[in-house]
Amino acid sequence: MKHLLNLLAAVALLVWGTHLVRTGVLRVFGANLRKILVQSMRNRFTAALSGIGVTALVQSSTATSLMTSSFVGQGLVTLPAALAVMRGADVGTALISVLFSADLSWLSPMFIFVGVVLFITRSATVAGRVGRVLIGLGLMLLALQLVVEATEPLFSAPAMRAVLASINSDVLLEITIGAVLAIVAYSSLAVVLLVAAMATSNVVPLDVALGLVLGANLGSGLLAVLTTAKSAVSVRQVTVGNLLFKALGVAIVAPFVGLWIRYVQPELPNQTHGVVLFHLAFNIIISVGFIGLTQWVAKLVTRMLPTPQASSTSRPHHLDPSALSTPSLAISNAAREALHQADIVETMLIGVLDVIRNNDTRLSQELRQLDDTVDELYSAIKYYMTRISREALGEEESRRWTDIISFTINMEQIGDIIERVIIDIEDKKIKPQRNFSQAGMAEIVELHGRLVANLRLSMSVFLNGNVRDAQKLLEEKARFRDLERAYATTHLDRLSDRTTLSIETSSLHIDLISDLKRINSHICSIAYPILESAGALAPSRLRESRLGKIEG
């Protein structure tokens, strides 16, 4: 039992080390990796090369698959180009397995020591995140040593040898076991390194080890399909297409395992080289041999998984679950969905004026239903954001996380206020068949126009983070407040003059301009995080040197 626990602990350490490296690299280079992938889609060969490079860094073809799938879901790249990236990604992870198969045990203590020092002393900086990657690399190297040490006494037992003998020469069973291990470990790289270590210790015969390697490759494809099972169809097309390539490759190569053992293995120094080089050869063969089939497979997958017609505005368009493993990409998706929510709020706000002018009850009902859509999107964005690992976010991304949450809360509250405004208009204007005075209507139109302009400016501030635009937004807040006070005074003057229309709509008019002011306050509050991070915001007002005396 002790030897079994030692082996399980070593395998867990190997998987955890792989996880640390993957998440650490994505945290440091995530945005740049996205740019590399998107910019390399000019043709299938550059796309494949970028797949090799990105996967070599993150040490996970599954992570590259999920990242690429998200780009397809957002319409940034085409399906054939994404499948070409995956051909390179498989080669990238195979190259990493060859590197780790070398005797790098002497690097393990150095990586762990330096990594821990950097992570503890500079955890919030890039150096600290690089330290996290070094810790992961050191743990992977240490885990490989522990696997070798733990397998020798465990698998020397007669009962275990009998179990291993039962799967000998059963290729389908070997492939199945390898695939299950890759899914459970969430890493085909970890499984291939584990199998190589076991083959070196003569725990499993070489032919069994090669069958397990084929299964690990198939398992990585299945893992990506399972991870994106609830994603949009365009996202799933990438992972299904990649799985088709892997399944076809396994079917073609599996019958030739015996030829590798007979003709290639005698030329290699040991079993470890035989396993990792077989893994590399397999991925090079299917990548080079199948890269010309990306267009054909893309058409096949499109027929298997046809893209549905565009759905209603209530469904989140950009919250791709598969992007959650790449926090920088998930943050970008959430920001795009927040802008989608703001677009619907803008539609509501613009429609309010038509309801006031034309007493359009049908439009008022439609706008009130849109508030339900805004609420649904808010809930979806909030839930999506809570699923993003805050631990994996850098300082700038953490601020962006907070900005997105704040923006969506403000949009949801604006939608609620607009709905209440519409209800008041129905009860106090449309049903009693009353009208605003000409001067009162002109004031409402003026405030409404400024409000729409400020909402659009706030969306620009949220998207670009421009400090000057944020300052301008707060300037508009002060101007809007002054206008609201002035118009409240002129309304009272009309009441004192006994203007009939003003008397009939007095309560609605005062409530309406007050609600518009509240909406404007929510809009302008979007500027505060931008100005605060730029050091342009005092505790209660903008710095006088920048804007003069304006209340916060």
Summary of the structure (lengths in Angstrom):
residues: 552
radius of gyration: 30.5
end to end distance: 66.3
largest distance: 106.3
contacts: 2006
relative contact order: 0.08
helix: 82%
strand: 1%
